Amino acid sequence: MKYLSDLHDGERVNDIYLVKTRQSAVTKNGKPYENLTIADRTGSLNAKIWEPNSEGIDEFDELDYVSITGDVSSYQGALQVSIKRLRVATEGEYDPADYLPVSSRDLEEMYRDLLNVINTVHNPHLNLLLKKFFEEDKDFISRFKKSSAAKQIHHGFVGGLMEHTLAVTRLCKYYTKVYTTLNHDLLVAAALLHDIGKVRELSPFPHNDYTDEGQLLGHIVMGAVMIEEKAREIEDFPNKLLTELVHCILSHHGEYEFGSPKKPALMEAMALNHADNTDAKMETMKELLLNSAGKTGWLGFNRVMDSNIRRSGEW
């Protein structure tokens, strides 16, 4: 197939893509049309059906895989597709792996790495809590392996949540070697659990959008609730330890304006906040540079980084 990232202005496209969103609209002249977002593993693109009731446009829904014929053009600096023909593709015509962005790392290998990290947490209560999530809860494990860490900004791909969690945990383990005052078990447990609420905040792929629960509560609050629920299943789980662990979760975004219900008050909470922010920002930069391959010099202003970005090395 021809991926969306390989399309160019002026070419004719004839391939199968995922309909990520669909919305009926009306032109200024009162003429109805369909506004779509089509997607594959390389990204998404706006598409229009200007004649939705014409012959050759079959019935379809969001999240259908559709075979389209259309023309690629540039509008206000971005590519879009004007669809002339559309039909729903049948199973076997497409490989779902071509339509979902996936971590470059093997999911099962990452999961084994995560289990190995759990074995380094020697506090019996924290160790058992981690195992209740990552070894015993099959539904949670399945969702955690496949979840993204964000809708768009960083790690927005299948396995992104696990990849981000491992990166944050590695940074936290490094911190415990440099700053020996840190409580290793508390910090590592908090790192492994800090984003577990995202399995409920974001819907599964291919949609990967905010759930109602995610919009109303957010992953930080949901994660804290999930931890308290599991901790109640463990006999004599120390209340002080649980409070400190939940505080790390509630404060891991660091500032109120970034969605943290609390600011870090423990050294471990502060370390977790910095590790989380570091990995998120570095992954954002990595993805930005990968998506601008071939470009040199200044790459333009990035609102997430709040800076004009340039690739290092030769001008």
N, C-alpha and C positions, 0 to 999 in steps of 0.2 A: 504494500500500500504506500501511498504518498502521504507522509506526515504533514500536518498543518504548518509546522515550522519550515518546511521546504517549499511552500507555495509562494508564488510571485505575482505581482500585479500584471493583469492581462492574460493570464493562462486559464484554460478550461480544466475544471476538476471533475473527476468521475470516480468516486471512491466511497467507502463506507466510514461513517463517523458516528459518534455518540451525541445524541441530543441532550445537552446538559440542562438547558432551560428553553421554554417556549412561551411566548406571550403574544396575544392578539392585539393589534394596534390599528390606528386609523391615520391616514395621511392628512395633511392640511386641507386637502380637497375632499376629504370624507371617504376616501377609498380604503377598504380594509386590506391589511397585509399581516404577515406573521413575522415576528422578530425572534430569532433563535440564537442560542449559543451552541455551537458544535465543538466537540472536543476529541482529542486523542492524547496519548501519553506525553506528547511534546508541548501541549498547551491547549488553548481554546481560541475561537474566532467567532466574530459576529456574522450572522447569516440572515438573509431576508428572503421571504417568499412573497413576491409582489403580486402574484396571481394565485392566491391560495385555493380558489375553486376551479382552477383550470384542469384540463385532462393531463394526467401524468403526475399529479400531486395526490398521493394516497393518504389515507388517514394514519396518524401517528401520534405518539404521546412523548412526554418528557421521559428521558432515560431509555428510549428506544435506540437501537442501532439502525441507522438508515443509510441506504445507498442513494447518493445524490449526484446529480449532474448540474453544474453551475459555472458561473464565471467569477473569477477573482478580480477585484478592483480595489483601489486605494481611496479611502474617504476620510478626510480630516487627519491624514497621517497614519491611519491604521488600515490594515487589509480587512475586507469583508467579502462574503460570497453571496451572489445573487443566484438563488436556486431555481432551476428551470424544471427539473424532474426530481421526484422523491418517492421512494418506496421503503417499507420496513424490511430490513435484511433478515434472512432466516438463519437459525442457528447452524453453524458449520461454515457460513460464509465469512466469518470474522473470528479473530482470536482476541478475547477480552484483554489479554496482556498488552495489546497494541493501544489500548484506550485508557489505561490507568497508569498514572505516574507512579513508579515503584522505586524504592530505595536501591541504590547500587550495591548495597550489602545484602547478603543472603539472610532471609528472615529467621530461619531456624538457627543459623550460626549466631545471630544476635541474641536470640532467646537463650541459647546455651551460655553465652557470655554473661547474660543477666543472672542466670541461676548460679553461676560461679561466683558472682559478686555477692549474692545473698549469703553464700557460705562463709564470707569474710566478716559477716555481722554476727558477733558472738553473744550479744545480749539475748537471752532466751526469749524474752517477750517480743522484742523487735524482730528477731529471726522467725519466730512463729507467725507473727503478723504478716511479714513479707511472703512467707510460704503459703499463707491462706489466700493471698491474692494471686501470686505468680506460679504456684504449683497445684493448688486445690480447686480454685474457681475456674472451671473450664470455659464458661461463657466469657468471663472477664479476659482470660488469656487469649482466646480467639479474637476478641475485639481489640485488645491491646496490640497484638501482633500486626494487625491490619490497619490500625488507625493512623491518621496524620497528626502532626503536632500543631497544625494551624490550617485555616481555610486557604490562605494565600501567602502570608509573609515569609515563613520559613518552615522547612520540613513538611511542605504540603503535599505529601505523597504517601502511598501505601508503605507502611513500615517507618514512617517519619517519626511517630511518637516514640517508638522503641529506640530508633537511632539517636534521637535527641536525648532521651532519658539516659542512655549509656554514656553519651558524651558528657552530660552534666555530672553523672556519677564519677566518671574518670577524673574530671577536674576536681571534684570534691575530695576524692581519695588523695589526689596530689596535694591539695591544701592541708590535709591532716598530717602530711609528712613535713611540710614547711612550717606550719603553725601548730605545734604539738599540743597547744592548749585545747584545740578542738576535740570534741567528743566524736570519735570516728564512727561508732555505731549509730548514734543519733543522726549525724550528718549524712551518712551513706543511705540509711533508711529513708530519710527525708528526700534525698535526691532521687531514689528509685520510685518514690510515691508522689513526687511533687505535682505531676501532671496527669494522674490517673483519672481525674474528673473529665478529661477530654474524650474518653470513650463514651461519655454521655452528652458532652457539650456539642460534639460534631456527629452528624449522621454518617453511616458507612459510605464508602465509595460505591458507585460512581458519583453520588450526589455531593458528599463531603461539605455539607452546609450546616449552619447552626440549627439545633433542635429547639423546640419551644422551651424545654428545660434549660438548655444552654443559654438562650437569650435571657431568660428570667433570673437565673441563678449564677451561671458562669462556672467554669471548671474549678476555680479555686475553692469556692464554697462547697460544690458537689464533692470534690476530692476530700475535703475535711470531714464531711458527713460520712463518706464511704469508709474512711479510716476509723472513725468512731464506731461505726456499725460493726466492723470486723473485730475491733479491739474488745468489744463487749462479749464476743464469743470466746475470748481467752481468759481463763480463770486468773484472778488476782493481777490483772494488768495494772501496773502502777499508775495512779492518776497523774502524778507529777510528770512522768515520762510521756504519757499520752498528751498532756497539755503542751509540753515542749515540742513534741512532734507536730501536733496540729498547728501550733504557732508558726513553725517553719513553713508549713504549707500555706497558711493564710497570709504570710508576709513575703512570699518568694518573688513577687513582682516589685517589691522594694518601696514603691511610692503609692499614695492613694490615687493619684491621677493615672497610674498604670493599672489600676484595678485591684490593688492589694487592700483587703479590709484592715490590715495592720501593717505597721512598719517593723522591720527587724529589730528585735530587742535582745536576741541571743546571738552569740558569736556564730553559732552554727547556721542560724537563719540568715545572717549577713553573708556568710560564705556561700550558701545556697543561692541567694539572690544574685551574687556576682557570677557564679558559675552558670546559672540559667541565662543571664543577660549576655555573657560572653559567647556561649554557644549559639544563641539565637542571632546575635549580630554577625558572628563569623560565618554562619550558614547563609544568612541573607547576602553577605558580600560574595560568598562563593557562588551562590546561585545567580547573582547579578552578573558576575564576570563570565560564568559559563553561558548565560543567555546572550551575552554580547561578544561571543567568540568572533574573532576576525576584526573587531573594531579596535582602533588605537587612539591614544590621547584621552581626552576627557570624555566620559560616558554620559554626563548629564547629572542633574540634581535628582537625588533619591530621597523621597519624603520620609521613609522609615529611618534612614541614617541621618537625615537632616543635613545633607552635605552633597556637594558636587563630587562625583567619584571619578578616579582615574586609575587605570591599571598600572602597577609598578613595573619598572624595567625601562626599556627604550621608549623614547617619545614616538 
